Amino acid sequence: HVSFVDCPGHDILMATMLNGAAVMDGALLLIAANESCPQPQTSEHLAAVEIMRLKHIIILQNKIDLITESAGMNQYDGIQRFIQGTIADGSPVIPISAQLKYNIDAVS
């Protein structure tokens, strides 16, 4: 059984999100490739994942169709630095494009 919970990272909704996510076994951490990493909400999402002690984490580097390959690789390195020393350290980072359906099969 798989359920998806959209977890807003905004601090005013954090308690509600953590309460509703108490039954989660894993997380997909979505990071937009066309934005710097981490965004404030990305840091809050990772903090929530750490609070819940989730062990199954997949990081999705989305919107790669909007950037160059070198920009994608630079952001990938930034993602690795961002998750270093966290519960997400060592988690796979999968580049995807939801619009072009690139690598979506790797997530399903």
Backbone torsions as a table, in degrees:
resi	resn	phi	psi	omega
1	HIS	NA	129.9	178.4
2	VAL	-123.7	131.4	174.6
3	SER	-126.7	146.6	177.5
4	PHE	-113.7	135.1	177.3
5	VAL	-124.1	120.1	175.1
6	ASP	-79.3	116.0	-173.8
7	CYS	-105.7	95.6	176.8
8	PRO	-63.4	134.3	-177.2
9	GLY	-89.2	0.8	-177.0
10	HIS	-66.2	133.5	-171.2
11	ASP	-56.1	-31.2	-179.0
12	ILE	-72.3	-18.5	-179.9
13	LEU	-104.5	1.0	-172.9
14	MET	-61.3	-44.6	-178.4
15	ALA	-62.7	-42.1	178.3
16	THR	-63.3	-45.0	-179.7
17	MET	-62.5	-45.3	-179.2
18	LEU	-64.2	-38.4	178.1
19	ASN	-64.2	-45.6	-179.3
20	GLY	-72.3	-24.0	-176.5
21	ALA	-93.9	7.0	-175.9
22	ALA	-61.4	-21.9	-178.5
23	VAL	-96.8	6.9	-177.9
24	MET	-76.6	143.5	175.7
25	ASP	-101.3	-21.7	-175.6
26	GLY	-154.4	176.9	-177.3
27	ALA	-146.2	145.5	167.4
28	LEU	-105.7	117.7	178.9
29	LEU	-100.7	109.4	-174.5
30	LEU	-93.3	125.6	-179.6
31	ILE	-126.1	123.5	179.8
32	ALA	-73.8	125.5	-177.7
33	ALA	-68.6	-22.5	-177.7
34	ASN	-91.9	14.1	176.6
35	GLU	-128.9	157.7	177.4
36	SER	-69.2	154.1	-179.5
37	CYS	-124.3	130.0	6.0
38	PRO	-93.8	148.2	167.4
39	GLN	-81.8	157.6	-179.5
40	PRO	-53.6	-42.2	-178.6
41	GLN	-68.8	-28.6	178.2
42	THR	-67.4	-42.0	176.3
43	SER	-61.5	-40.2	179.3
44	GLU	-68.2	-38.5	177.2
45	HIS	-63.6	-44.2	179.0
46	LEU	-64.2	-38.0	176.9
47	ALA	-61.7	-40.4	178.6
48	ALA	-64.6	-41.1	178.1
49	VAL	-61.7	-39.9	178.9
50	GLU	-68.2	-40.1	178.0
51	ILE	-60.7	-40.6	-178.9
52	MET	-80.6	-7.0	178.6
53	ARG	55.7	40.8	178.7
54	LEU	-72.0	134.6	-176.4
55	LYS	-102.2	-19.8	-177.6
56	HIS	-104.4	99.9	-174.9
57	ILE	-128.2	132.0	171.9
58	ILE	-123.0	130.8	179.8
59	ILE	-101.5	126.1	-179.4
60	LEU	-108.0	116.5	176.4
61	GLN	-91.0	94.6	-171.6
62	ASN	-91.3	163.4	177.0
63	LYS	68.6	30.9	-179.6
64	ILE	-68.0	-15.1	176.3
65	ASP	-70.3	-12.5	-177.5
66	LEU	-96.4	-1.1	-175.7
67	ILE	-131.0	168.3	175.8
68	THR	-81.1	163.3	179.4
69	GLU	-60.9	-41.5	-179.1
70	SER	-66.8	-36.9	176.7
71	ALA	-65.1	-38.7	177.4
72	GLY	-63.4	-42.0	178.6
73	MET	-66.9	-39.3	177.1
74	ASN	-62.8	-42.8	179.1
75	GLN	-68.2	-37.4	176.4
76	TYR	-56.0	-45.6	177.5
77	ASP	-61.5	-39.3	177.4
78	GLY	-65.0	-37.6	177.0
79	ILE	-63.8	-43.1	179.2
80	GLN	-60.8	-41.1	177.2
81	ARG	-65.7	-39.6	-178.9
82	PHE	-62.5	-40.9	-176.5
83	ILE	-89.6	-8.0	-178.8
84	GLN	-58.7	128.7	178.5
85	GLY	81.4	3.1	178.2
86	THR	-104.4	176.6	177.5
87	ILE	-63.6	-20.4	179.4
88	ALA	-87.5	-4.5	179.8
89	ASP	-57.9	126.4	-179.2
90	GLY	92.1	-6.9	178.0
91	SER	-69.9	148.5	178.7
92	PRO	-68.7	143.3	174.2
93	VAL	-113.2	115.9	-176.2
94	ILE	-111.4	117.8	175.6
95	PRO	-74.1	131.8	-179.4
96	ILE	-138.3	162.4	167.9
97	SER	-134.1	109.7	178.4
98	ALA	-65.0	-37.5	-179.4
99	GLN	-64.4	-43.4	-178.0
100	LEU	-93.8	-2.3	-178.5
101	LYS	60.0	30.5	178.7
102	TYR	-79.0	124.1	178.7
103	ASN	67.2	8.8	178.7
104	ILE	-62.7	-33.8	178.7
105	ASP	-63.8	-24.8	178.9
106	ALA	-72.6	-16.3	-177.5
107	VAL	-101.5	-22.3	-174.9
108	SER	-83.2	NA	NA
